Amino acid sequence: MTQNSTPEPVVVDELITETADRLFSELCTHEAVQAAEDSGDAPDIWGAFRETGFDLIAVPEDAGGSGGTLAEAIEVLRLVGYHSAPIPAAENGILGGWLLAEAGIERPDGLVTVVPPRAAEGGWSGGSACSAEVTGDGRVTLTGEAHRVPSARSAETIACVCECDGQTTVVAVPTSECEITPLPNMAGEPRDTVRFDGATGQAAPAPDGVDAAALAERGALSRVALMAGAIEKMCQLTVSYTNERVQFGRPVARFQAVQQHLVWAAQDAALVRMAAEVAAREATRGSAAFEIAAAKLIANQAAARATKACHQAHGAMGMTQEYPLHHFSRRLWSWRKEYGSDAHWSAVLGNMATGVGADGLYPLITSGTLALQ
């Protein structure tokens, strides 16, 4: 769909939001999230999520998906972050499902995860530290090692973008062909090391618009959505706690210093949610390079500020395992490092600004990616 200066609003079906919220409210209890951190998996939550069709909401129906919009998938991801649902929702649908559907590779019945591209000088490098060699008949052999692959231990297929004979290629490798070393991130989420020692899989040329940079942008957008939900819930927890906690005869929320923390957290929650919605809206219509870069930088910085404010308002209670605040703050500090750091996206935005020149700066700010075309 062509972008224009007065676009029609992107509408998200309220039934999707209500159903996802109710599902996570019932299943993502404190005990369930803790158990998933210990085991590295949450099969009951993932099974219920798949039954609703949310796992493939942004994948076209002719590719085995639910046929929803990217904006709807982003809203579901926001609720994943809001409930700290310990599932690889982004990898299976928005990233892995998108890659396989675009390349015309038949997706398996089980979970699909993705090798995150690496930030490289001047852009993104696909396939992590892997090399690919075409063997014929739509097959490829992968050699090398990929790091921080989400939920590789639970996946049936690992998808990645590689360069094969000078051509950008989408590769799908069964996990049975790989050596997987389970590793967690700061939040206890699976971020495994995968070794491809001559692993063979399906391969197809990537169509226009599908490459390591496009995968990185979608990955960054997915993390913005997750972070928007987590900051929102973390802010709500802080407001509730400070209104219930009494010191010197009155709720601590009545103290000016605490109120300042609450305001900062609320501002960041609103800011990141708005950035996620704008980026998702533009990505639904077409290219959204500027909006996604800005949204990821905003989310990264807001996560640091909001985590500090909420933990300071909670005091020692926020550091306990029994209290759920850490489920959100640890995820935020993990997600802000994925698919581009502050430095990376600052450089991207800076290059965009200098590229359009002084006369193009205001149109870039007001029109976003449209000004780059």
C-alpha positions as CSV (number, residue, x, y, z in Angstrom):
1,M,0.0,0.0,0.0
2,T,1.4,3.4,-0.9
3,Q,2.0,5.8,1.9
4,N,0.4,9.3,1.6
5,S,0.4,12.5,3.7
6,T,-3.2,11.9,4.9
7,P,-3.5,8.2,5.5
8,E,-6.5,6.3,6.7
9,P,-6.3,5.2,10.3
10,V,-5.2,1.6,10.9
11,V,-7.9,-0.1,13.0
12,V,-7.2,-3.0,15.4
13,D,-10.1,-5.3,16.1
14,E,-11.1,-4.9,19.8
15,L,-12.0,-8.6,20.0
16,I,-8.4,-9.5,19.4
17,T,-7.2,-7.2,22.2
18,E,-9.9,-8.4,24.6
19,T,-9.2,-12.1,23.9
20,A,-5.5,-11.9,24.2
21,D,-5.7,-9.9,27.4
22,R,-8.1,-12.4,28.9
23,L,-5.9,-15.3,27.9
24,F,-2.8,-13.9,29.4
25,S,-4.6,-12.7,32.6
26,E,-5.7,-16.3,33.2
27,L,-2.4,-18.1,32.4
28,C,0.5,-15.7,33.1
29,T,0.4,-15.9,36.9
30,H,3.5,-15.0,39.0
31,E,4.1,-18.7,39.5
32,A,3.8,-19.6,35.8
33,V,6.3,-16.9,34.8
34,Q,8.7,-18.0,37.6
35,A,8.4,-21.6,36.5
36,A,9.1,-20.7,32.8
37,E,12.3,-19.0,33.9
38,D,13.4,-22.1,35.7
39,S,12.5,-24.5,32.8
40,G,13.1,-22.3,29.8
41,D,9.7,-23.1,28.4
42,A,6.0,-22.5,29.0
43,P,4.2,-25.2,27.0
44,D,0.7,-24.6,28.5
45,I,0.8,-20.9,27.8
46,W,2.2,-21.4,24.3
47,G,-0.3,-24.1,23.5
48,A,-3.2,-21.8,24.5
49,F,-1.7,-19.0,22.5
50,R,-1.5,-21.2,19.4
51,E,-5.0,-22.4,19.7
52,T,-6.3,-18.9,19.4
53,G,-4.3,-18.3,16.2
54,F,-2.4,-15.4,17.7
55,D,1.0,-17.1,17.0
56,L,0.5,-16.5,13.2
57,I,-1.7,-13.4,13.3
58,A,0.4,-11.4,10.8
59,V,1.1,-14.4,8.4
60,P,-1.2,-14.5,5.3
61,E,-3.8,-17.3,5.2
62,D,-2.4,-18.8,2.0
63,A,0.9,-19.3,3.9
64,G,-0.9,-21.0,6.8
65,G,-1.4,-18.0,9.0
66,S,-4.4,-16.2,10.5
67,G,-4.3,-13.4,7.9
68,G,-4.3,-10.5,10.4
69,T,-2.5,-7.2,10.0
70,L,0.9,-6.2,11.3
71,A,-0.7,-3.6,13.5
72,E,-2.9,-6.3,15.1
73,A,0.1,-8.5,15.7
74,I,2.0,-5.6,17.4
75,E,-1.0,-5.0,19.7
76,V,-0.9,-8.7,20.7
77,L,2.9,-8.3,21.4
78,R,2.2,-5.3,23.6
79,L,-0.1,-7.5,25.7
80,V,2.6,-10.2,25.8
81,G,4.9,-7.6,27.3
82,Y,2.2,-6.3,29.6
83,H,1.7,-9.7,31.1
84,S,5.3,-10.8,30.9
85,A,4.1,-13.9,28.9
86,P,7.1,-16.2,28.6
87,I,6.6,-17.2,25.0
88,P,8.4,-16.5,21.7
89,A,5.4,-14.8,20.1
90,A,7.5,-12.4,18.0
91,E,9.8,-15.0,16.6
92,N,7.2,-17.5,15.5
93,G,4.9,-15.1,13.6
94,I,6.1,-11.5,12.9
95,L,9.7,-12.6,12.2
96,G,10.0,-16.3,11.4
97,G,6.5,-16.7,9.8
98,W,7.1,-13.5,7.8
99,L,10.5,-14.7,6.5
100,L,9.2,-18.1,5.4
101,A,6.0,-16.7,3.9
102,E,7.8,-14.1,1.9
103,A,10.3,-16.6,0.5
104,G,7.6,-19.2,-0.3
105,I,9.1,-21.8,2.1
106,E,6.5,-24.1,3.6
107,R,6.4,-23.6,7.4
108,P,6.4,-26.6,9.7
109,D,3.7,-27.3,12.3
110,G,6.0,-26.5,15.2
111,L,7.6,-23.4,16.6
112,V,9.8,-21.3,14.2
113,T,12.5,-19.0,15.6
114,V,14.9,-16.6,13.9
115,V,18.6,-16.0,14.0
116,P,18.9,-12.2,14.8
117,P,21.0,-10.2,12.3
118,R,24.1,-8.5,13.6
119,A,24.6,-4.8,13.5
120,A,27.5,-4.1,11.2
121,E,29.2,-1.0,10.1
122,G,26.9,0.6,7.5
123,G,24.0,-1.8,8.0
124,W,23.1,-5.3,9.2
125,S,24.7,-8.7,8.6
126,G,22.4,-11.7,8.3
127,G,23.0,-15.2,9.5
128,S,25.1,-14.2,12.6
129,A,28.5,-15.7,12.2
130,C,27.4,-18.3,9.7
131,S,28.4,-19.1,6.1
132,A,26.0,-20.7,3.6
133,E,26.6,-22.9,0.6
134,V,24.0,-23.9,-2.0
135,T,23.9,-27.7,-2.6
136,G,21.2,-27.7,-5.2
137,D,17.4,-28.5,-5.4
138,G,16.6,-25.7,-3.1
139,R,18.9,-26.9,-0.3
140,V,21.7,-25.1,1.5
141,T,24.4,-26.1,4.0
142,L,25.0,-23.8,6.9
143,T,28.3,-23.7,8.9
144,G,29.1,-21.5,11.9
145,E,27.6,-20.4,15.1
146,A,24.6,-18.1,15.9
147,H,24.2,-16.5,19.3
148,R,21.2,-15.4,21.4
149,V,18.7,-17.2,19.3
150,P,15.3,-17.0,21.1
151,S,13.9,-20.4,22.2
152,A,16.0,-22.4,19.9
153,R,15.8,-25.3,22.3
154,S,12.0,-25.5,21.9
155,A,11.8,-24.7,18.1
156,E,11.3,-27.1,15.3
157,T,12.9,-24.8,12.7
158,I,15.4,-22.0,12.7
159,A,15.0,-19.4,10.0
160,C,17.7,-16.9,8.9
161,V,18.8,-14.5,6.2
162,C,22.1,-15.4,4.5
163,E,24.2,-14.4,1.5
164,C,24.6,-17.4,-0.9
165,D,26.6,-16.9,-4.0
166,G,26.1,-13.1,-3.8
167,Q,22.3,-13.4,-3.4
168,T,20.3,-12.7,-0.3
169,T,18.6,-16.0,0.7
170,V,16.1,-17.1,3.3
171,V,17.1,-20.4,4.9
172,A,15.0,-22.7,7.1
173,V,17.0,-25.4,9.0
174,P,15.5,-28.1,11.3
175,T,16.8,-27.9,14.8
176,S,17.5,-31.6,14.6
177,E,20.4,-30.7,12.3
178,C,21.9,-28.3,14.9
179,E,23.8,-28.4,18.1
180,I,22.0,-26.1,20.7
181,T,23.5,-24.9,23.9
182,P,20.7,-23.5,26.2
183,L,21.5,-20.1,27.6
184,P,19.2,-17.5,29.3
185,N,19.2,-13.7,29.1
186,M,18.9,-11.5,32.1
187,A,15.1,-12.1,32.3
188,G,15.5,-15.9,32.2
189,E,14.3,-16.1,28.6
190,P,15.9,-18.6,26.3
191,R,18.6,-17.0,24.2
192,D,20.5,-20.1,23.0
193,T,23.7,-20.6,21.1
194,V,23.2,-22.6,17.9
195,R,26.0,-24.3,16.1
196,F,25.5,-25.2,12.4
197,D,28.1,-27.8,11.6
198,G,27.1,-28.7,8.1
199,A,23.4,-28.4,8.8
200,T,21.2,-28.6,5.8
201,G,17.9,-26.9,5.2
202,Q,15.5,-25.4,2.7
203,A,16.5,-22.2,0.9
204,A,14.8,-19.7,-1.4
205,P,15.9,-16.4,-2.9
206,A,14.7,-13.5,-0.8
207,P,12.3,-11.2,-2.6
208,D,12.7,-7.5,-2.8
209,G,12.4,-5.9,0.6
210,V,13.4,-9.0,2.5
211,D,17.0,-8.8,3.8
212,A,18.9,-8.5,7.1
213,A,18.0,-4.8,7.4
214,A,14.3,-5.5,6.9
215,L,14.4,-8.4,9.5
216,A,16.2,-6.1,11.9
217,E,13.5,-3.4,11.5
218,R,10.7,-5.9,12.2
219,G,12.7,-7.3,15.1
220,A,13.2,-3.8,16.5
221,L,9.5,-3.1,16.1
222,S,8.6,-6.3,17.9
223,R,10.8,-5.3,20.9
224,V,9.2,-1.8,21.0
225,A,5.8,-3.4,21.3
226,L,6.9,-5.7,24.0
227,M,8.6,-2.9,25.9
228,A,5.5,-0.6,25.6
229,G,3.4,-3.2,27.4
230,A,6.0,-3.9,30.1
231,I,6.5,-0.3,30.9
232,E,2.8,0.3,31.1
233,K,2.3,-2.6,33.5
234,M,5.4,-1.7,35.6
235,C,4.0,1.9,35.9
236,Q,0.6,0.5,37.1
237,L,2.2,-1.7,39.7
238,T,4.1,1.3,41.0
239,V,1.0,3.5,41.3
240,S,-0.9,0.7,43.1
241,Y,2.0,-0.1,45.5
242,T,2.7,3.5,46.4
243,N,-1.0,4.2,47.1
244,E,-1.2,1.1,49.4
245,R,2.2,1.6,51.2
246,V,1.8,3.9,54.2
247,Q,4.7,5.8,55.8
248,F,4.4,8.5,58.4
249,G,0.7,8.2,58.5
250,R,0.0,8.6,54.8
251,P,0.4,6.7,51.5
252,V,3.9,7.2,50.0
253,A,2.3,8.3,46.7
254,R,1.4,11.5,48.5
255,F,5.1,12.4,48.9
256,Q,6.4,14.8,46.3
257,A,9.6,12.9,45.5
258,V,7.6,9.7,44.9
259,Q,5.1,11.6,42.8
260,Q,7.9,12.7,40.6
261,H,8.9,9.1,40.0
262,L,5.3,8.2,39.1
263,V,5.0,11.1,36.6
264,W,8.3,10.1,34.9
265,A,7.1,6.4,34.6
266,A,3.7,7.4,33.3
267,Q,5.2,9.7,30.7
268,D,7.5,7.0,29.5
269,A,4.7,4.5,29.3
270,A,2.6,6.8,27.2
271,L,5.5,7.8,25.0
272,V,6.6,4.3,24.1
273,R,3.1,3.1,23.4
274,M,2.5,6.0,21.1
275,A,5.8,5.4,19.3
276,A,4.9,1.7,18.9
277,E,1.5,2.5,17.5
278,V,2.9,5.1,15.0
279,A,5.7,2.7,13.8
280,A,3.2,-0.2,13.5
281,R,0.8,2.0,11.6
282,E,3.4,3.1,9.1
283,A,4.9,-0.4,8.7
284,T,1.4,-1.7,7.9
285,R,1.3,0.7,4.9
286,G,4.8,0.3,3.7
287,S,8.4,1.3,4.6
288,A,8.7,2.7,8.1
289,A,12.5,2.9,8.5
290,F,12.5,6.3,10.2
291,E,9.5,5.6,12.5
292,I,11.0,2.2,13.6
293,A,14.4,3.7,14.3
294,A,12.9,6.5,16.3
295,A,10.6,4.2,18.2
296,K,13.4,1.7,19.2
297,L,15.6,4.6,20.4
298,I,12.7,6.1,22.4
299,A,11.9,2.7,23.9
300,N,15.5,1.9,24.8
301,Q,15.9,5.2,26.6
302,A,12.5,5.1,28.3
303,A,13.1,1.6,29.6
304,A,16.2,2.8,31.5
305,R,14.3,5.8,32.9
306,A,11.1,4.0,33.8
307,T,12.9,1.1,35.5
308,K,14.9,3.5,37.6
309,A,11.8,5.5,38.6
310,C,9.7,2.4,39.4
311,H,12.3,0.6,41.4
312,Q,13.1,3.7,43.4
313,A,9.4,4.2,44.2
314,H,9.2,0.6,45.4
315,G,12.3,0.5,47.4
316,A,13.4,-2.9,48.7
317,M,10.1,-4.5,47.8
318,G,10.9,-4.2,44.1
319,M,14.0,-6.4,44.5
320,T,12.2,-9.4,45.9
321,Q,11.5,-12.6,43.9
322,E,8.0,-12.8,45.4
323,Y,7.0,-9.4,44.0
324,P,6.4,-9.2,40.2
325,L,8.2,-5.9,39.4
326,H,11.4,-7.7,38.4
327,H,9.5,-9.7,35.7
328,F,9.1,-6.5,33.8
329,S,12.3,-4.6,34.7
330,R,14.5,-7.5,33.8
331,R,12.7,-8.0,30.5
332,L,13.0,-4.4,29.6
333,W,16.8,-4.4,30.2
334,S,17.1,-7.5,28.1
335,W,14.9,-6.3,25.2
336,R,16.5,-2.9,25.0
337,K,19.7,-4.6,23.9
338,E,18.1,-6.7,21.2
339,Y,17.8,-5.6,17.6
340,G,19.8,-2.4,18.0
341,S,21.3,-0.5,20.9
342,D,20.9,3.3,21.6
343,A,24.1,4.0,19.8
344,H,23.1,2.0,16.7
345,W,19.7,3.7,16.2
346,S,21.1,7.1,17.1
347,A,23.6,6.7,14.3
348,V,20.8,5.5,11.9
349,L,18.7,8.5,12.7
350,G,21.7,10.8,12.4
351,N,22.5,9.4,9.0
352,M,18.9,9.9,7.8
353,A,19.0,13.5,9.1
354,T,22.3,14.4,7.4
355,G,21.2,12.6,4.3
356,V,18.2,14.8,3.7
357,G,20.1,18.0,4.5
358,A,19.0,21.2,6.3
359,D,16.0,21.8,4.0
360,G,14.8,18.2,4.5
361,L,15.1,18.0,8.3
362,Y,11.6,19.4,9.0
363,P,9.9,17.3,6.4
364,L,11.7,14.2,7.9
365,I,10.5,15.0,11.4
366,T,6.9,15.7,10.3
367,S,6.5,13.1,7.5
368,G,8.9,10.4,8.6
369,T,10.0,7.8,6.1
370,L,7.9,9.4,3.3
371,A,10.4,12.3,3.3
372,L,13.2,9.8,2.4
373,Q,11.5,8.6,-0.7
